[in-house]
Amino acid sequence: MKMNHQNKGTAVGLCAIILWSLIVSLIKEVSHYFGATGGAALIYTLASVLLLLTVGWTPLKQFPRKYLIYGSLLMVAYEVCLALSIGYSTTSRQAVEVGMVNYLWPSLTMVALIIFHKKRTNWLIVPGVLLSMTGIVWVLGGEQGLYIGEMIANIQTNPLSYGLAFIGAIIWSAYCVITARMARGTNGITLFFILVALVLWFKYLLVKETTVLDFNLRSCIFLVLAACAMGLGYAAWNVGMLKGNTTVLAGASYFIPVLSSAISSVLLQTALGIAFWQGAVMVCLGSVLCWFATRTQKART
Protein backbone atom coordinates (compact mmCIF):
# COMPACT_ATOMS: atom_id res chain seq x y z
CA MET A 1 0.00 0.00 0.00
CA LYS A 2 2.85 2.35 0.85
CA MET A 3 4.60 1.56 -2.41
CA ASN A 4 1.39 2.20 -4.35
CA HIS A 5 1.05 5.58 -2.63
CA GLN A 6 4.61 6.48 -3.66
CA ASN A 7 3.96 5.37 -7.24
CA LYS A 8 0.98 7.72 -7.42
CA GLY A 9 3.09 10.57 -6.11
CA THR A 10 5.79 9.80 -8.69
CA ALA A 11 3.18 9.70 -11.48
CA VAL A 12 1.88 13.13 -10.44
CA GLY A 13 5.44 14.46 -10.43
CA LEU A 14 6.03 13.09 -13.92
CA CYS A 15 2.89 14.93 -15.07
CA ALA A 16 4.60 18.13 -13.92
CA ILE A 17 7.53 17.40 -16.24
CA ILE A 18 5.14 16.99 -19.18
CA LEU A 19 3.32 20.22 -18.27
CA TRP A 20 6.59 22.15 -18.00
CA SER A 21 7.64 20.81 -21.39
CA LEU A 22 4.65 22.65 -22.89
CA ILE A 23 5.56 26.03 -21.41
CA VAL A 24 7.88 27.34 -24.16
CA SER A 25 5.47 26.72 -27.01
CA LEU A 26 2.39 27.91 -25.08
CA ILE A 27 4.02 31.15 -23.88
CA LYS A 28 5.08 31.86 -27.46
CA GLU A 29 1.55 31.24 -28.76
CA VAL A 30 0.00 33.47 -26.08
CA SER A 31 2.46 36.28 -26.90
CA HIS A 32 1.15 36.31 -30.49
CA TYR A 33 -2.26 37.47 -29.25
CA PHE A 34 -1.46 39.50 -26.14
CA GLY A 35 2.14 40.63 -26.57
CA ALA A 36 5.18 39.57 -24.53
CA THR A 37 4.30 41.44 -21.33
CA GLY A 38 0.51 41.36 -21.57
CA GLY A 39 0.50 37.66 -22.38
CA ALA A 40 2.87 36.82 -19.53
CA ALA A 41 0.81 38.92 -17.09
CA LEU A 42 -2.39 37.11 -18.08
CA ILE A 43 -0.71 33.69 -17.77
CA TYR A 44 0.60 34.32 -14.26
CA THR A 45 -2.66 35.92 -13.14
CA LEU A 46 -4.67 32.88 -14.17
CA ALA A 47 -1.97 30.52 -12.87
CA SER A 48 -2.13 32.31 -9.50
CA VAL A 49 -5.87 31.60 -9.31
CA LEU A 50 -5.25 27.93 -10.10
CA LEU A 51 -2.58 27.73 -7.38
CA LEU A 52 -4.90 29.33 -4.85
CA LEU A 53 -7.46 26.61 -5.63
CA THR A 54 -4.98 23.71 -5.63
CA VAL A 55 -1.97 24.48 -3.45
CA GLY A 56 -3.72 27.13 -1.34
CA TRP A 57 -2.43 30.22 0.45
CA THR A 58 0.42 30.19 2.96
CA PRO A 59 0.05 32.96 5.59
CA LEU A 60 2.95 35.41 5.51
CA LYS A 61 3.68 34.86 9.21
CA GLN A 62 4.64 31.25 8.40
CA PHE A 63 7.43 32.36 6.05
CA PRO A 64 10.96 32.57 7.44
CA ARG A 65 11.91 36.23 6.92
CA LYS A 66 14.95 35.54 4.72
CA TYR A 67 13.00 33.16 2.50
CA LEU A 68 10.18 35.68 2.13
CA ILE A 69 12.63 38.37 0.99
CA TYR A 70 15.20 36.49 -1.07
CA GLY A 71 12.83 33.81 -2.30
CA SER A 72 10.37 36.40 -3.57
CA LEU A 73 13.03 38.49 -5.30
CA LEU A 74 14.72 35.54 -7.01
CA MET A 75 11.53 33.73 -8.03
CA VAL A 76 9.91 36.87 -9.43
CA ALA A 77 13.09 37.82 -11.32
CA TYR A 78 13.41 34.32 -12.78
CA GLU A 79 9.81 33.98 -13.91
CA VAL A 80 9.84 37.44 -15.49
CA CYS A 81 13.08 36.60 -17.35
CA LEU A 82 11.68 33.26 -18.51
CA ALA A 83 8.35 34.59 -19.78
CA LEU A 84 9.74 37.70 -21.48
CA SER A 85 12.70 35.90 -23.06
CA ILE A 86 10.26 33.63 -24.88
CA GLY A 87 7.70 36.36 -25.52
CA TYR A 88 10.30 38.69 -27.08
CA SER A 89 11.61 35.99 -29.43
CA THR A 90 10.99 36.92 -33.07
CA THR A 91 10.56 33.45 -34.55
CA SER A 92 9.33 30.06 -33.38
CA ARG A 93 12.79 28.53 -33.72
CA GLN A 94 14.27 31.36 -31.71
CA ALA A 95 11.72 30.69 -28.95
CA VAL A 96 12.86 27.06 -28.79
CA GLU A 97 16.52 28.11 -28.72
CA VAL A 98 15.85 30.62 -25.94
CA GLY A 99 14.10 27.89 -23.97
CA MET A 100 17.15 25.68 -24.42
CA VAL A 101 19.47 28.39 -23.04
CA ASN A 102 17.27 28.53 -19.94
CA TYR A 103 17.88 24.81 -19.38
CA LEU A 104 21.48 25.51 -18.43
CA TRP A 105 20.22 25.93 -14.85
CA PRO A 106 20.74 22.30 -13.68
CA SER A 107 24.46 22.42 -14.46
CA LEU A 108 24.81 25.96 -13.08
CA THR A 109 23.04 24.87 -9.89
CA MET A 110 25.50 22.04 -9.35
CA VAL A 111 28.44 24.40 -9.88
CA ALA A 112 26.95 26.90 -7.42
CA LEU A 113 26.42 24.16 -4.82
CA ILE A 114 30.06 23.14 -5.12
CA ILE A 115 31.39 26.71 -4.90
CA PHE A 116 29.13 28.16 -2.20
CA HIS A 117 28.01 25.12 -0.21
CA LYS A 118 31.24 23.10 -0.60
CA LYS A 119 29.15 20.20 -1.88
CA ARG A 120 31.22 17.06 -2.43
CA THR A 121 31.56 15.89 -6.00
CA ASN A 122 33.85 13.93 -8.33
CA TRP A 123 35.52 14.33 -11.71
CA LEU A 124 32.23 13.85 -13.64
CA ILE A 125 31.27 17.44 -12.85
CA VAL A 126 33.86 18.78 -15.33
CA PRO A 127 32.68 16.90 -18.45
CA GLY A 128 29.09 17.48 -17.30
CA VAL A 129 29.38 21.26 -17.29
CA LEU A 130 31.48 21.34 -20.46
CA LEU A 131 28.99 19.10 -22.27
CA SER A 132 26.04 21.32 -21.29
CA MET A 133 27.83 24.48 -22.41
CA THR A 134 28.93 22.82 -25.66
CA GLY A 135 25.34 21.73 -26.25
CA ILE A 136 24.11 25.32 -26.06
CA VAL A 137 26.81 26.48 -28.48
CA TRP A 138 25.83 23.59 -30.75
CA VAL A 139 22.16 24.59 -30.65
CA LEU A 140 22.85 28.27 -31.32
CA GLY A 141 25.37 27.48 -34.06
CA GLY A 142 22.60 26.61 -36.51
CA GLU A 143 22.94 23.66 -38.85
CA GLN A 144 26.75 23.91 -38.70
CA GLY A 145 26.77 22.79 -35.07
CA LEU A 146 29.88 23.84 -33.15
CA TYR A 147 30.48 27.17 -34.89
CA ILE A 148 31.17 30.16 -32.62
CA GLY A 149 30.80 32.77 -35.36
CA GLU A 150 27.30 31.60 -36.26
CA MET A 151 26.33 31.45 -32.59
CA ILE A 152 27.43 35.08 -32.03
CA ALA A 153 25.59 36.22 -35.15
CA ASN A 154 22.51 34.34 -33.99
CA ILE A 155 22.56 35.97 -30.55
CA GLN A 156 23.06 39.42 -32.09
CA THR A 157 19.74 39.10 -33.93
CA ASN A 158 17.94 39.27 -30.57
CA PRO A 159 20.33 39.79 -27.65
CA LEU A 160 17.44 40.69 -25.30
CA SER A 161 15.76 37.28 -25.53
CA TYR A 162 18.97 35.25 -25.30
CA GLY A 163 20.31 37.50 -22.54
CA LEU A 164 17.15 37.20 -20.45
CA ALA A 165 17.17 33.42 -20.85
CA PHE A 166 20.80 33.14 -19.69
CA ILE A 167 20.27 35.54 -16.78
CA GLY A 168 17.17 33.55 -15.85
CA ALA A 169 19.19 30.32 -15.73
CA ILE A 170 21.67 31.96 -13.36
CA ILE A 171 18.90 33.39 -11.17
CA TRP A 172 17.11 30.05 -10.90
CA SER A 173 20.29 28.26 -9.92
CA ALA A 174 20.78 30.94 -7.25
CA TYR A 175 17.21 30.42 -6.05
CA CYS A 176 17.79 26.67 -5.73
CA VAL A 177 21.03 27.16 -3.79
CA ILE A 178 20.13 30.14 -1.59
CA THR A 179 16.57 29.29 -0.60
CA ALA A 180 16.97 25.52 -0.11
CA ARG A 181 17.75 25.93 3.58
CA MET A 182 15.82 29.15 4.13
CA ALA A 183 12.39 27.78 3.20
CA ARG A 184 12.17 25.27 6.09
CA GLY A 185 9.41 23.39 4.31
CA THR A 186 7.39 26.52 3.49
CA ASN A 187 5.68 26.46 0.09
CA GLY A 188 5.64 30.01 -1.24
CA ILE A 189 4.74 29.31 -4.88
CA THR A 190 1.26 30.89 -4.68
CA LEU A 191 2.60 34.12 -3.21
CA PHE A 192 5.47 34.20 -5.68
CA PHE A 193 3.17 33.80 -8.70
CA ILE A 194 0.90 36.59 -7.47
CA LEU A 195 3.95 38.84 -7.14
CA VAL A 196 5.11 37.89 -10.66
CA ALA A 197 1.68 38.80 -12.04
CA LEU A 198 1.72 42.17 -10.25
CA VAL A 199 5.21 43.01 -11.53
CA LEU A 200 4.24 42.11 -15.10
CA TRP A 201 1.02 44.17 -14.95
CA PHE A 202 3.02 47.10 -13.60
CA LYS A 203 5.43 46.80 -16.53
CA TYR A 204 2.53 46.48 -18.96
CA LEU A 205 0.93 49.69 -17.68
CA LEU A 206 4.27 51.51 -17.48
CA VAL A 207 5.53 50.60 -20.96
CA LYS A 208 2.67 50.33 -23.41
CA GLU A 209 3.12 47.61 -26.03
CA THR A 210 1.89 47.92 -29.59
CA THR A 211 0.14 44.53 -29.37
CA VAL A 212 -3.52 44.87 -28.34
CA LEU A 213 -4.98 42.22 -26.04
CA ASP A 214 -6.79 40.02 -28.56
CA PHE A 215 -9.37 37.91 -26.74
CA ASN A 216 -10.90 35.25 -28.98
CA LEU A 217 -11.60 31.54 -28.69
CA ARG A 218 -8.18 30.43 -29.94
CA SER A 219 -6.20 32.92 -27.84
CA CYS A 220 -8.22 32.09 -24.70
CA ILE A 221 -7.60 28.35 -25.20
CA PHE A 222 -3.84 28.91 -25.42
CA LEU A 223 -4.01 31.24 -22.40
CA VAL A 224 -5.80 28.65 -20.26
CA LEU A 225 -3.43 25.89 -21.40
CA ALA A 226 -0.37 28.03 -20.62
CA ALA A 227 -1.69 28.93 -17.17
CA CYS A 228 -2.47 25.26 -16.44
CA ALA A 229 0.98 24.17 -17.61
CA MET A 230 2.62 26.80 -15.43
CA GLY A 231 0.44 26.71 -12.31
CA LEU A 232 -0.59 23.06 -12.20
CA GLY A 233 2.96 22.06 -13.16
CA TYR A 234 4.29 23.55 -9.93
CA ALA A 235 1.40 22.07 -7.93
CA ALA A 236 2.03 18.59 -9.37
CA TRP A 237 5.78 18.86 -8.79
CA ASN A 238 5.16 19.75 -5.17
CA VAL A 239 3.06 16.59 -4.73
CA GLY A 240 5.73 14.51 -6.45
CA MET A 241 8.51 15.86 -4.26
CA LEU A 242 6.50 15.24 -1.08
CA LYS A 243 4.98 11.85 -1.87
CA GLY A 244 6.85 10.36 -4.84
CA ASN A 245 10.29 8.98 -5.65
CA THR A 246 12.46 12.10 -5.71
CA THR A 247 15.41 10.28 -7.32
CA VAL A 248 13.30 9.18 -10.29
CA LEU A 249 11.74 12.64 -10.65
CA ALA A 250 15.07 14.47 -10.42
CA GLY A 251 16.60 12.22 -13.08
CA ALA A 252 13.57 12.54 -15.37
CA SER A 253 13.52 16.34 -15.06
CA TYR A 254 16.88 16.60 -16.81
CA PHE A 255 15.30 15.38 -20.03
CA ILE A 256 12.82 18.27 -20.19
CA PRO A 257 14.91 20.10 -22.87
CA VAL A 258 14.48 17.30 -25.42
CA LEU A 259 10.80 16.76 -24.60
CA SER A 260 10.12 20.51 -24.65
CA SER A 261 11.87 20.92 -28.00
CA ALA A 262 9.92 18.02 -29.53
CA ILE A 263 6.58 19.43 -28.35
CA SER A 264 7.49 22.98 -29.42
CA SER A 265 8.54 21.74 -32.85
CA VAL A 266 5.04 20.32 -33.35
CA LEU A 267 2.94 23.08 -31.74
CA LEU A 268 4.95 25.95 -33.25
CA GLN A 269 5.31 24.13 -36.57
CA THR A 270 9.03 24.76 -36.82
CA ALA A 271 11.57 22.30 -38.19
CA LEU A 272 14.59 21.60 -35.98
CA GLY A 273 17.63 20.18 -37.78
CA ILE A 274 19.92 17.37 -36.65
CA ALA A 275 22.43 19.84 -35.19
CA PHE A 276 19.76 21.24 -32.85
CA TRP A 277 18.85 17.78 -31.55
CA GLN A 278 22.50 16.92 -31.06
CA GLY A 279 22.92 20.04 -28.94
CA ALA A 280 19.74 19.35 -26.96
CA VAL A 281 20.93 15.84 -26.12
CA MET A 282 24.30 17.26 -25.01
CA VAL A 283 22.56 19.66 -22.62
CA CYS A 284 20.56 16.78 -21.13
CA LEU A 285 23.53 14.43 -20.80
CA GLY A 286 25.66 17.20 -19.31
CA SER A 287 23.02 17.83 -16.64
CA VAL A 288 22.77 14.10 -15.92
CA LEU A 289 26.57 13.84 -15.52
CA CYS A 290 26.50 16.77 -13.06
CA TRP A 291 23.74 15.01 -11.14
CA PHE A 292 25.68 11.73 -11.06
CA ALA A 293 28.79 13.60 -9.91
CA THR A 294 27.06 14.71 -6.73
CA ARG A 295 24.88 11.61 -6.27
CA THR A 296 27.85 9.23 -6.50
CA GLN A 297 29.86 11.21 -3.97
CA LYS A 298 26.88 11.33 -1.62
CA ALA A 299 26.43 7.57 -1.86
CA ARG A 300 30.12 6.98 -1.05
CA THR A 301 29.95 9.32 1.91
C-alpha positions in Angstrom: 0.0 0.0 0.0 2.8 2.3 0.9 4.6 1.6 -2.4 1.4 2.2 -4.3 1.1 5.6 -2.6 4.6 6.5 -3.7 4.0 5.4 -7.2 1.0 7.7 -7.4 3.1 10.6 -6.1 5.8 9.8 -8.7 3.2 9.7 -11.5 1.9 13.1 -10.4 5.4 14.5 -10.4 6.0 13.1 -13.9 2.9 14.9 -15.1 4.6 18.1 -13.9 7.5 17.4 -16.2 5.1 17.0 -19.2 3.3 20.2 -18.3 6.6 22.1 -18.0 7.6 20.8 -21.4 4.6 22.6 -22.9 5.6 26.0 -21.4 7.9 27.3 -24.2 5.5 26.7 -27.0 2.4 27.9 -25.1 4.0 31.2 -23.9 5.1 31.9 -27.5 1.6 31.2 -28.8 0.0 33.5 -26.1 2.5 36.3 -26.9 1.2 36.3 -30.5 -2.3 37.5 -29.3 -1.5 39.5 -26.1 2.1 40.6 -26.6 5.2 39.6 -24.5 4.3 41.4 -21.3 0.5 41.4 -21.6 0.5 37.7 -22.4 2.9 36.8 -19.5 0.8 38.9 -17.1 -2.4 37.1 -18.1 -0.7 33.7 -17.8 0.6 34.3 -14.3 -2.7 35.9 -13.1 -4.7 32.9 -14.2 -2.0 30.5 -12.9 -2.1 32.3 -9.5 -5.9 31.6 -9.3 -5.2 27.9 -10.1 -2.6 27.7 -7.4 -4.9 29.3 -4.9 -7.5 26.6 -5.6 -5.0 23.7 -5.6 -2.0 24.5 -3.5 -3.7 27.1 -1.3 -2.4 30.2 0.4 0.4 30.2 3.0 0.1 33.0 5.6 3.0 35.4 5.5 3.7 34.9 9.2 4.6 31.3 8.4 7.4 32.4 6.1 11.0 32.6 7.4 11.9 36.2 6.9 14.9 35.5 4.7 13.0 33.2 2.5 10.2 35.7 2.1 12.6 38.4 1.0 15.2 36.5 -1.1 12.8 33.8 -2.3 10.4 36.4 -3.6 13.0 38.5 -5.3 14.7 35.5 -7.0 11.5 33.7 -8.0 9.9 36.9 -9.4 13.1 37.8 -11.3 13.4 34.3 -12.8 9.8 34.0 -13.9 9.8 37.4 -15.5 13.1 36.6 -17.4 11.7 33.3 -18.5 8.4 34.6 -19.8 9.7 37.7 -21.5 12.7 35.9 -23.1 10.3 33.6 -24.9 7.7 36.4 -25.5 10.3 38.7 -27.1 11.6 36.0 -29.4 11.0 36.9 -33.1 10.6 33.4 -34.5 9.3 30.1 -33.4 12.8 28.5 -33.7 14.3 31.4 -31.7 11.7 30.7 -29.0 12.9 27.1 -28.8 16.5 28.1 -28.7 15.8 30.6 -25.9 14.1 27.9 -24.0 17.2 25.7 -24.4 19.5 28.4 -23.0 17.3 28.5 -19.9 17.9 24.8 -19.4 21.5 25.5 -18.4 20.2 25.9 -14.9 20.7 22.3 -13.7 24.5 22.4 -14.5 24.8 26.0 -13.1 23.0 24.9 -9.9 25.5 22.0 -9.4 28.4 24.4 -9.9 27.0 26.9 -7.4 26.4 24.2 -4.8 30.1 23.1 -5.1 31.4 26.7 -4.9 29.1 28.2 -2.2 28.0 25.1 -0.2 31.2 23.1 -0.6 29.2 20.2 -1.9 31.2 17.1 -2.4 31.6 15.9 -6.0 33.9 13.9 -8.3 35.5 14.3 -11.7 32.2 13.9 -13.6 31.3 17.4 -12.9 33.9 18.8 -15.3 32.7 16.9 -18.5 29.1 17.5 -17.3 29.4 21.3 -17.3 31.5 21.3 -20.5 29.0 19.1 -22.3 26.0 21.3 -21.3 27.8 24.5 -22.4 28.9 22.8 -25.7 25.3 21.7 -26.3 24.1 25.3 -26.1 26.8 26.5 -28.5 25.8 23.6 -30.8 22.2 24.6 -30.7 22.9 28.3 -31.3 25.4 27.5 -34.1 22.6 26.6 -36.5 22.9 23.7 -38.8 26.7 23.9 -38.7 26.8 22.8 -35.1 29.9 23.8 -33.1 30.5 27.2 -34.9 31.2 30.2 -32.6 30.8 32.8 -35.4 27.3 31.6 -36.3 26.3 31.5 -32.6 27.4 35.1 -32.0 25.6 36.2 -35.2 22.5 34.3 -34.0 22.6 36.0 -30.5 23.1 39.4 -32.1 19.7 39.1 -33.9 17.9 39.3 -30.6 20.3 39.8 -27.6 17.4 40.7 -25.3 15.8 37.3 -25.5 19.0 35.2 -25.3 20.3 37.5 -22.5 17.1 37.2 -20.4 17.2 33.4 -20.8 20.8 33.1 -19.7 20.3 35.5 -16.8 17.2 33.6 -15.9 19.2 30.3 -15.7 21.7 32.0 -13.4 18.9 33.4 -11.2 17.1 30.0 -10.9 20.3 28.3 -9.9 20.8 30.9 -7.3 17.2 30.4 -6.1 17.8 26.7 -5.7 21.0 27.2 -3.8 20.1 30.1 -1.6 16.6 29.3 -0.6 17.0 25.5 -0.1 17.8 25.9 3.6 15.8 29.2 4.1 12.4 27.8 3.2 12.2 25.3 6.1 9.4 23.4 4.3 7.4 26.5 3.5 5.7 26.5 0.1 5.6 30.0 -1.2 4.7 29.3 -4.9 1.3 30.9 -4.7 2.6 34.1 -3.2 5.5 34.2 -5.7 3.2 33.8 -8.7 0.9 36.6 -7.5 4.0 38.8 -7.1 5.1 37.9 -10.7 1.7 38.8 -12.0 1.7 42.2 -10.2 5.2 43.0 -11.5 4.2 42.1 -15.1 1.0 44.2 -15.0 3.0 47.1 -13.6 5.4 46.8 -16.5 2.5 46.5 -19.0 0.9 49.7 -17.7 4.3 51.5 -17.5 5.5 50.6 -21.0 2.7 50.3 -23.4 3.1 47.6 -26.0 1.9 47.9 -29.6 0.1 44.5 -29.4 -3.5 44.9 -28.3 -5.0 42.2 -26.0 -6.8 40.0 -28.6 -9.4 37.9 -26.7 -10.9 35.3 -29.0 -11.6 31.5 -28.7 -8.2 30.4 -29.9 -6.2 32.9 -27.8 -8.2 32.1 -24.7 -7.6 28.4 -25.2 -3.8 28.9 -25.4 -4.0 31.2 -22.4 -5.8 28.7 -20.3 -3.4 25.9 -21.4 -0.4 28.0 -20.6 -1.7 28.9 -17.2 -2.5 25.3 -16.4 1.0 24.2 -17.6 2.6 26.8 -15.4 0.4 26.7 -12.3 -0.6 23.1 -12.2 3.0 22.1 -13.2 4.3 23.6 -9.9 1.4 22.1 -7.9 2.0 18.6 -9.4 5.8 18.9 -8.8 5.2 19.8 -5.2 3.1 16.6 -4.7 5.7 14.5 -6.5 8.5 15.9 -4.3 6.5 15.2 -1.1 5.0 11.8 -1.9 6.8 10.4 -4.8 10.3 9.0 -5.6 12.5 12.1 -5.7 15.4 10.3 -7.3 13.3 9.2 -10.3 11.7 12.6 -10.7 15.1 14.5 -10.4 16.6 12.2 -13.1 13.6 12.5 -15.4 13.5 16.3 -15.1 16.9 16.6 -16.8 15.3 15.4 -20.0 12.8 18.3 -20.2 14.9 20.1 -22.9 14.5 17.3 -25.4 10.8 16.8 -24.6 10.1 20.5 -24.6 11.9 20.9 -28.0 9.9 18.0 -29.5 6.6 19.4 -28.4 7.5 23.0 -29.4 8.5 21.7 -32.8 5.0 20.3 -33.4 2.9 23.1 -31.7 4.9 26.0 -33.3 5.3 24.1 -36.6 9.0 24.8 -36.8 11.6 22.3 -38.2 14.6 21.6 -36.0 17.6 20.2 -37.8 19.9 17.4 -36.6 22.4 19.8 -35.2 19.8 21.2 -32.8 18.8 17.8 -31.5 22.5 16.9 -31.1 22.9 20.0 -28.9 19.7 19.3 -27.0 20.9 15.8 -26.1 24.3 17.3 -25.0 22.6 19.7 -22.6 20.6 16.8 -21.1 23.5 14.4 -20.8 25.7 17.2 -19.3 23.0 17.8 -16.6 22.8 14.1 -15.9 26.6 13.8 -15.5 26.5 16.8 -13.1 23.7 15.0 -11.1 25.7 11.7 -11.1 28.8 13.6 -9.9 27.1 14.7 -6.7 24.9 11.6 -6.3 27.8 9.2 -6.5 29.9 11.2 -4.0 26.9 11.3 -1.6 26.4 7.6 -1.9 30.1 7.0 -1.1 30.0 9.3 1.9 
